Amino acid sequence: MLNWIDVVKFANNGTPAPDRRVEKTEDEWRELLTPEQFQIARLKGTERAGSGEFCERHEPGLYGCVCCGTPLFDSREKFESGSGWPSFTQPVKENAIKYEKDTSYGMVRVEVMCNTCDAHQGHVFPDGPAPSGLRYCINSASMQLLEDGNKESAAIFGGGCFWCTEAVFQRVQGVSKVESGYSGGQIKNPTYREVCSGRTGHAEVIRVSYDSNKISYADLLRIFFATHDPTTLNRQGYDQGTQYRSLVFYSSPEEERIIQEIKMEMQEFYDNPIVTEIAPFEVFYVAEVDHQNYYNENTSQPYCQAIIEPKLNKFRSLFKEKMSADQI
């Protein structure tokens, strides 16, 4: 993972060589691009804040250079910065981005470009979220969404304390990454303390990245409904408040249909009605670094032993065939 020290090093000493190079004349680029794309990507322009196509879009995929199509950013690293431009915490590869000092307009900044074709993308700043602390502030006109480039899917679940749900889904086969975070509230970039107050409307959730060829969305939902209590409103055990509500976000009508079907299927295993909130996905905010991978790094803590371990035992007993091989 790159951090600000890496960025400064690259800006001062040069970026690692790209996997390939694409070079064209100015007239050739002008033929390929719209006037806005040419002005921004080739002449280092900047689009007006809040006007870009990708400012409010969060669907899965890879963002590539508008000029040469090289993948630059993964949608899973996209976050709402409030700046008016699409923002990312990391590039897809260390050598995807080229870094140069920019002293224009009386400022000292670090410009970021496509390392394949030198297309201007924007700038990077050291004021992003943990763990990288980076904010790649990118022009929408410099990018294109490569929808088929991302082979993984993502699911957003809220089942009480995210330490618990994270630990369960880290042990599911086909799952490549689990991130704890916040979603479903009214303010941008909430902190853990703000969410715990119950006044932001956010819930503690996890974002599960998975390979749909290895595990289905329906099976992920079955694990979700079985490993927490979806019948208690705004509460899981001793944890009470709207931030602990049972919650599933969907990103398409098909996902919503599957959620409703699995909810009805799982209702047969509960005496009380399932009260899980089902809502369209809007934005996911990654939680602070000390909330990531919590159980694995704190297994001896009393909360982990008393609360999380029983959930893991239940998961092991019900879904042994869905466990990743190194957890059996």
N, C-alpha and C positions, 0 to 999 in steps of 0.2 A: 504494500500500500504506500503510495506516494504521500509525502507531507511537504510542508513549506520549505524545509531545508533542501529537499530534493529539487523542488522547483527553482530555488535560487541557484543551486549548483548547475542545473541544466541551462538556466538563463545566462550564467556567467561563463560556463565551460563548454556548452554545446549539448544537444540532445542526442540520445542513442540513435543510430542509423535506422531509417524506416525499413519495412519489409520490401518495399518497392518504391519507385519514383514515377510520377506522371508529370510531364512538362509539355506545355502548349504555349503558343504565342498569344499575345493579348487579343488579337482578332479571333483566334480560335476559341478562346474562353468566352468572348463576347457573343459568339454564335451559339454557344451551348447554354448560356445563362439568361435569365430575365434581367432587365435593367437594374432592378433592386438587388438581385443576387450578385451581379457583376460589381455594383458599387460597393457592396459590403465585403464580399469574399475576395475580390481581386484588388479593390482600391482602398481597403481598410476603413470602410464606412461603419456607421452604427445605426441600427434601426431605433425608432422611437420607443421608449419604455412602454410596455404593456401592449404593443401592437403586433408582436410576433405570433405566428401560427402555433408555435409549440409552448407558449407561456402556460396555458392551462391544461395541456394534454398529458395524461399519465398512463396511457395504455402500454402493455409490454412491447418491447422491441429494442432495436439498436438504432442509434442516431448516427448517420454517416455524413461525410463531407458532401456538400451539395455539388462540388466540382468533380470529384473523382470517385465518390461512393465508398471511400475507405471508412470502416466502422471506427467511430471515435468515442462514443459514450453509450452506456447501457441505461435503459430507463429505470432500472432498479437503483441507480445511483442519483436519480433526479430528485430534487427536493424543492419545496416552496420557500424561496429566500425572501420574497417581498420586494425584490429589486426591480421587477418589471421585465426581466429577461430569464429565459430558461437557465436553471442552475444545476450543476452536477458536482458530486464530491470527488469523483475519480474518472480518469479515462479508462477505456477498455484494456489498454496495454501501455506499458511504460514508454514505448517508442511510437505511440499513435499521435502524440501531440508534440509540436515544436515550440520552444519557449524563447522569447527574445525580450530584452529590456525595451520599454517604450517610454520616452521622455517627452512626448507631445503634450500640449496644453498645460505646460508648467508642472506636470506630475511625473512621478516615477512609478511605472506599473510594469507588470509582466504580461506581454501579449502572448496569446496562444493561437497557433496555426495548425492546420493539417500538416503532418510531417511528410505526407506523401506528395502533396502538390503545392504547399505553402499558402493555401487559402486561409485568409484571416477568419478566425472564429469569434474571438472576443478577448477577454482578459481573465486571469486567475488571481484570487485574493486569499489571504490567510484568515478569513472570518467565517468559514463554513462550519458545519456541525462536526462533532466527534464521530469517528475516531481520527479522520484525516485532518480536520480543521481547514479543508480547502473548499473554495467556492469558485467553480469554473462558470463564469458569467458569459453566456454564449448567445449570439444572434440567431434567431430562428431562420433567417434567410440564408445562413451559412450551412444549414443542415438539411438532411432529408431523413425521413423515418424508414428504416429498413425493416419492415414488419416481419419478414421471414428470417431475419438474421438471428433472432433470439429463439433458440430451440426449447427453452424452458418456459414454464408457466408459473404464475404466482397466485397465491390465495391469501386472503386476509381474515384471520380469526381472532375473536376476543372471547376468552373463557375464564375471566378472573385475572389474577396476578399473572403477568406475562412471564415471570420466572418459571411458573409451572407449565404453561402451554409450550414455551420454548423447549423445555427439557424433554417433553413428550415427542414433539415433532422432529427434534434432532435425531431421534432414534428410529425414524420411519424410513423404510427403503425407498429409494427414488428421490428423496429430499436432499438437495445439495446445500441449502443455506436456510437458516432461520434467523430473523432479526426481530428484536423487541422494539416496540414503538407505540405511537399514539395515532388515533384516527377517530373521526366522527364528531369533532367538536367545532367551536366557533372561532378560535384564534389561531394565528399562524405560529409555527415553530414553538409549541408549548414546552415547558420544562416539566420534569417529574414533579416538582413541588407544586406547580400550577395545576397539573392534572389531578394530583392527590387532593387538592382543595375541593374538587367536585364542581368548580365553577366554570370550567372551560368547556364542558360537555364531551370531552374526549374520553375514550375508553382505552385501557391498556390492551394492545393487540400484538399479534405477531404477523410478519410477512413470511410466508413459506414459499421458497423457490423449489420447484420440483419438475421431474421429467415425467410427462404424462404417458410415455411409453413404458414406464416402470410402475407407476401407481396412478390410479384414476382420481379425478376430483371427487367423485362420489365416495371412494374409500377414505380419502382425507376427511371428508365430512363425517363419515361414520366414526372415525377415530375421534374427531372433535366432539361430537355429541356424546360419545361414550365415556370420555375421560374428564368431563366436568359435569356439573349439575345444571342443565339448561332449563330447569323448572323454577329456579329461584330468581326473583326479580332484583336486579342491582345488588347481587350478593353471591359470593362463593365462600362458604364456610365462615370464618371469622372476618373475612374481608368484605366490607359493606360500602356501598356508594355507587353512583352511576358509572364511575371509572372501572368498576368490576363487572359490568353487565355482560350477559351472553350476547354475542354479536357476530354476524357474518356479513361481509361485503361481497357483492357480485359486480363483475365487470362486463357482463353481457346478458341478454335475455335467456340464453341457454344456461348460463351458470345459475341464474335465478330459478329457472325451472328445476334444475338438479337439486338445488338447496331445498326447495319446497317438497320435492319427492322424498329426499332423504329425511327431512324433518318428520314427515308423516310416517315413514318407515320406522324411525327411531322412537316415535311416540309410544309404540307398543311396549317399550321397555320401561316406561315411566307411568306411575299412577297419576301424577299431577301434569297439567298441560305444560308443554314446552313454551317458554316465553322468549326464546332467542329472537333478538332484533335482526331483521333482514333488510339491508339497505344498499343502494348503489354506491360503489366506491368513488371517492373523490380524491383524497390525498392521504399519504402515509408519511408520518414524521418519525425518523429513526430516533430511538431513545439514547440517552447518554451512554458512554462506553462502559460504565460500571454496571449497567443493566444488561449487557450482552453476555451470552454464554454463562449466565449466573450460576446455575446448578453445577455445571462441570467444574467451575473454579472454586466452588464453595460447598462441596458435598458434606463437609463435617458441620456446617452451621445448623443450629437447632431447627430453623424454618425449613431447610432442605430435608432434614431427617424426618420431621414431623408432618410436613405438608406435601412436599414434592415426591418423596420416595414412595408413599402409598399410591399416588397417581401413576407413577412409573410401574409399580407392581401390577396395578390394574391393567395398564396398557399391555404389559408383557403377557398377562394371563388371557386377555381377550384377543390380542392381535399378534400373536407370536409369528405368524406367517408373513406379517407386514413389517417386521422389524428388519433393520439393516443387518447384514451378515456379521459385522463386528460387534453387535449388541446381543446376539443370541447366546 
